[in-house]
Amino acid sequence: MQERATRIVYAAGLLLVGITGASSLSGQSLTTYGTPGLIEMPTAEVMNDGELAVTASAFGPNFRYTAAFQVLPRVYGSFRYSKISNIGPSTARLGGDTFDRSFDIHFQMLDETKYRPAVAVGLRDFLGTGILSSEYVVATKSFGSNIEVTGGMGWGRLAGRGSFSNPLSIFSDKFDTRNKGSNTGGQLETGNWFRGEAALFGGVKWKINDKATFFAEYSPDLYTRESVNTGIDIASPLNFGLEYRFKNGVNLKGFVVGGKEVGAQLSYVINPAKRRVPGGLENAPRSVGQRNRLAIADWNNSEKGGGKDAVQRVLKSRLAADGLALQGFTMSGTQATVRVENDRWDVEAQAAGRAARVMAETLPPEIEELTVVFQSNGMPISRIVTQRSDLEELQFDYDGSWRTLARADIEDAHDESRLGELEDAFPVFETSFGPYIATSFFDPDSPLRADLGVQLKLAYRPTAGLTFAGQFRYPLVGNIADSDRVSNSLIEPVRTNAVRYAQQSDLEINNLTAEYMFRPGKDLFGRVSAGYLESMFGGVSAELLWYPTSSRLALGAEINYVKQRDFDMLFGFQSYDVVTGHASAYYDFGNGFFGQLDVGRYLAGDYGATVSIDREFNNGFKIGGYFTLTDVPFDTFGEGSFDKGLRVEIPLSWLTGKPSRTTVSQKIQPITRDGGARLIVENRLYGVVRDYRGKELSDGWARYLR
């Protein structure tokens, strides 16, 4: 838990930095549930495709924190974390507070036309404990540019006041009955969807001006469960609200629910597809001059100027200035090849273009074919072959990038030998030292815990592909270890003992490994890792990946033998050991959607599969989710029923406008249990290789000449 959730606070900070410098990207109003609508009632509206909304609202005993993402032009989904004070019986641990996690989904069936309203159907809390569970069908119509009217029918919580017999009962009497949700939550209670009594809701939105909007709605939600102990008073079905939009895009809404409950809400909508600095702040690329200039200025490429050695020195210096580490160089006849590691560019095609420009500006005039080989940890991945004359012709062409793509060759680099390897390319020693923050979420006793400390990272690469690395931490202040929750797992506690690792450790050896990455054949990649692989397990991990250069599909297999580490996170092991591994399929669906299927054995010895789907924008901003189903029964798994979660990855360049390979990533798990838990291994091959294969290079080729 501590190791897997180290950077979410930093990510939130980066988002806030983006907020302060960005204008509003959406005119959409959000409800207290964090989704498009009025005050509490949904509308048939959606956000712009790809937008991400974050909302915090509070009134009475209710505190809701929501992230909503427009997955497709007509579909958005949301994850919500709620606190309801004093809703249940008081306990020594929690008082009467309830902390609830829930998911929503909304599908716009029809968009609005001149004579037809937009129509949508949605599910609230369809994957949770059911406290907020409801379903709805809703229509929204605009009248002029300032007035929107909404009406709909709801079930569940939206069928409290003025309810009537379910009209869907004409199809089956099963629609008459609505049951209570699962005790453990996390299950798809499809048997309750659109079941039980129904009620009507509606409202109006009046855009007063560009900054202010007024809302009025009729809500059938009686807050029946909350009113028992919380004292919330829902005396009226009418809710009213006023929203103000600030210049930086933050929306502040004040409202009254039920006639007496006053509340407030902050929300913000961003578009991940748009960088804060759209054009970027990188230095301009080198201009590719005429070759006869090099023939005259032959100080760097002639026998008089030092020949190939002098060329190599200039190449290395110029490539380094562009954030590319030269590791190998060959030149003969009319061909030249550089092997580089990309240390700066988050768009790999731009790195290829920068390297090719340096070659064209440096090499002797007779060199026509320019080959750039991308490597990772000294392992060759792909090569891009460009003709020098194409660069000279197209560098200022309006459509030059795509014309160079049509003329370039992107090939697998499995046959790249170490011929021409620079004498000083290896060994490589890397070190970093600085602060870290580790976070723990969704502990009912304290939903947010954190530790702050110092961290040392070391890496030593004596030769291509072989790396010895370690990460060491020392927590200085924090409260993760203050938790007194103990594992109640009915299976092997491979993750639920995370608090014990925090309590019984001081200096932490988070990982200490030897890793070898290699190319066993064409389109094949291999990795072997051994040592303390992660905070809780150590052992041996081996992986093989098949990934043709131009393919959307990649296939992989991984096998691991690991033992559980001692709770002090030093050198000892406990008695539990396990063989775990997966067969994996990765597929690029296009339009930024990537899918992954992993089938195999997990750390607790359970067998099953994980399904993942991510949406990645061209600038590297990534949002996705996953779920895992194994042979562990839902009741045995415990709260949440099965493993699932969301993940986000934010490139630093998205905020700063400057090229950088630094990203801030976070996986958010509503519940961390032991079923479906997978080993955490650094440098799984698909993540290392994908950005340098043909499809990804082609997607970023618009920046090849930038």
Secondary structure, DSSP 8 states (H G I E B T S, - for coil): -TTTSSSHHHHHHHHHHHHHH--------B-TTSSBBSSSSB-S----TT-EEEEEEEETTEEEEEEEEEEETTEEEEEEEEEETT-S--BTTTBT-EEEEEEEEEEEEE---SSS-EEEEEEESSSSSSTT-EEEEEEEEEETTTEEEEEEEEEEGGGSTT-B--GGGGT-GGGG------SS--S--GGGTT-S-EEEEEEEEEE-SSSEEEEEEE-----HHHHTTS------SEEEEEEEE-TTS-EEEEEEETTTEEEEEEEEEE-TTS-SSTT-----------HHHHHHSGGGTSTTTTHHHHHHHHHHHHHHHTTEEEEEEEEETTEEEEEEEESS-SSHHHHHHHHHHHHHHHS-TT--EEEEEEEETTEEEEEEEEEHHHHHHHTT-TTHHHHHHHH-EEEE-TT--STTB-TTS--EEEEEEEEEEEEEEEETTEEEEEEEEEEEEEEEEEETTEEEEEEEEEEEEESGGG-------SS--SSTTHHHHHHT-SSEEEEEEEEEEEEEETTEEEEEEEEE-SSSEEEEEEEEEE--TT-SEEEEEEEEEEEEE-TTSSS-EEEEEEEEEEEEEEEEEETTEEEEEEEEE-TTS-EEEEEEEEEE-TTS-EEEEEEEEESS-HHHH-TTSSEEEEEEEEEHHHHH-S----EEEEEE-S---STT-----TT-HHHHHGGGSHHHHHHTGGGTT-
